Amino acid sequence: MDAVERPKSLTEIVLTKLRDQIIHGDLALGTALSERRIAEELSVSKTPVREALAQLKNEGLVHIFPQSGAHVLTFSAAEIVDMCDYRLIVETAGLKLAMAQNHETLLNDLSKIVRTMRKAHKKTAIRDYLEMDSAFHYTFFVNCGNKHLHDSYNIFSGKIAALRTHLATKPGHTKLSLDEHLLMLEIVKSGDAKKGEIVLVEHIGRTRDAYSLEVSDVAAADQNNETAG
């Protein structure tokens, strides 16, 4: 007998809605989040909104301040460096394990994702492209055979995706991203885990080097640059 799918709670519905809006940039970095307004827009009470915001805080997607309430995350350059260092450690480990333990499945999964990425890039469907970009990296952990590594990455995957969306606005970023994913796919085909690690380090390193360490708020820094331009 097939298991009956449990209906989502109100908290889960609010959580999914807000998480998607933050990851896709519908809610800009640093945006103030009103519990009352969100509750009204989604026709729920404040309780599931408050519970959803608490979970998003745990995921690093929301900051909650004593006096000013909840805000969509923003990043300092130092936080980006820390995040990229984390990604370098876990993603190179995830890729190495996946290539060793589930090479054929990993290759098939990545090949499908890259085909979709190329189509999305050709159509300038940035949101679709970014979803596939996130899926590409998550596939390492789906196939790595290590639950702890998978669960660790999953905690921060939304925060990583939100930064990916922010960086996609930079000129030429998406084209470079596609080229690097195509190269990673070819290396996975070859089975050369060491080369895969080198390309992955360069790929993540571009994000790491995007801002000088003096930048305390990347959203404000980019806005100032756009104004100056």
N, C-alpha and C positions, 0 to 999 in steps of 0.2 A: 504494500500500500504506500502510495506517495505521501510524503509529509505535507501537512497543510501549512502553507506559508503564513507566518504570523503578521498581522497588519502592523504597520509602523505606528509608533506612539507619536503624539504631538511633538514631543521633544525631538524625536528623530527626524520628523518632517521639517521642523524649523532648522535643525542642525544641518541637514542636507542642503536646504535652500540657502542659508547664509554661507556655508562652506563653498558652495559652487559660485556664489556671487563674489566672494573674496578671491578665490583662485582664478576666476576668469576676468577679474578686473572690473566687474560691474560696480563693485564698491571699491573706490580708490584707496590706496594706502593712506592710513592716517584718518580715514573718515570716522566721525563720531557716530555711535550706534545708540539710538534711543530705544529702550525696551518697550515703551508705550507705543511708539510709532511702528515698530516691527510687529508688535502684537496686533495692532489695528489692521495693518496691511495683510497679515496672514490669518486674521479672524480667530486668534487664540488669546488665552490669558497671558499675563506676564510670566507665569511660572515656567512653562516650557521654553520661553524665550530666555529667561535667566539661566535655566539649566543648559540650554544650547550654548549660550555665551561662555559659561564655565568650561564646557568641553572644548570649545574653540580656543579658549585660553590655554588649556592643557596641550593643545596641538600647536600652539605658537602663532595662531592666526588672528588672535585678538589680544589686545592689552587692556587690562582693567585697572583704572587709577582711582584712588580713594575720593578725590574731589570732582573729577571730570567724567567718571564713568568709563564705559567701554568704547574702544576705538579699534578700527582695523589696524593690523600690524603695520609698522614701517620698519625699515632696516637701517642700521648704521653700516658703514663700510667694514668696521671690525666684526660685526655680526655676520656679514656676508663671507668674510674670510673664515670665520669659525665654521659656518655652514658648509663651505666648500671643502675645508679640511676634513670635516665629518664625511662628506660625500666621497671624497677621494679614498678614505679608509674603507667604508662599507661597500661602495660600488665596485671597487677593484676586487675586493674579496668576493662579493656576490657574483661578478662576472667570471672570476677564476673558478669558483665552485660550480657554477652552472655549466661552463664549458667542459669541466671534468666529469660531471655526473649526468647531465641531461643535454648533451651537445646537440643532438638531432632535434629535439623538441625546442630548445632555445633557438636554433637556427630557423626552424619553421615559423615560430612565433615572431621573431624579429623581422623575417622576410615579409610577412603579412603586414606588420606595422609599417615598415618602410615603404611598401607599395602605397599604403593609405597616406603616409606623410608626403610622398611625391605628388599625389593627386591633390591633396589639400594645398600644398605649396604652389602648384600650378594654377589653382583657382583663387589664390590669395585668401584662402579660408583659414585665417590665422588661428581662430579658436579651435577648429578641428585639428590643425597642425600641432598646436600645443598639447592637446589631449593625447595625441599619438606620441609626442615627444616624451611626455610623462610615462606613457605606457611602455615605451621602449626601455627606459631605465628600470621601471618596476618589474619588467620581465626577467631581469637578472635574478631577482629575489623569488619570483614565482618558481624558478627552475633551479635555485641554488641548493635545495634540499636541507636548509637549515632554518628551522622555525624562528629561532631567536633573532637571527640576522634579518629575516623577513619582517618580523614584528617591529624590530627597532627602526627599520627604514620606513615602515608604514606610518609610524607616529609622526614623522616629519615630512611625509610625502606632500601633504597639502601646502606646507610652508615653502617647500622647494618649488612646487608648481606655481605658487603666487609670485615668487621671485622670477621664475621663468616667464610668466606673463608680463611682468614689469619690464624685463630686459628685452622682450620681443619688440618693443617700440623703438629700440635703437637701430639706426640705419645699418642694413646689411647683416644684422644679427641672425635672422632666420635662414638666410642663404648659407651662411657659414655653418650654422647648426645642421642643416640638411646634408651638406657635404661631409661633415664629420660623422654623422650617423651612417651615411652610405659607406664610408671608409671602415667604420666599426663593424658593419655587417660583413664586408669582405674579409676582414680579419677573423671574425667568428667562423666564417666558411673555411678559412685556412686552418683553423684550430690552433693558431699561435696566440696563446694567452698572454705572453709577455708583450707582444706588439699591441694587443688589445688594451693592456694596462697603460702603455705609453700614450696611446691616442686618447684614452679616457682621461688621463691626467691633463693633457693639453686641452681637451674639450671643457672640462670643469674649470681649468685654470683661466680660461677667458672670462668666465664669470668672476672668479676670484680677483682678477686684476682690473675689473671694470671701474672701480672707484679707488681714489687715494684714501689712506687710513684716516685722514683728517675729516672726512665727510661723516657727519653725525646723523643725517637723515637723507637717504637716497631719493625719496620722493620729492623733498624740497629742493635738493640739489638739481635734479633733472628739470623741475619746474623753472628754477632760476636760469638754467642753461637755455631752455626754450624761450624764455622771456628775453634773455640777452641776445638770442639769435634773431 
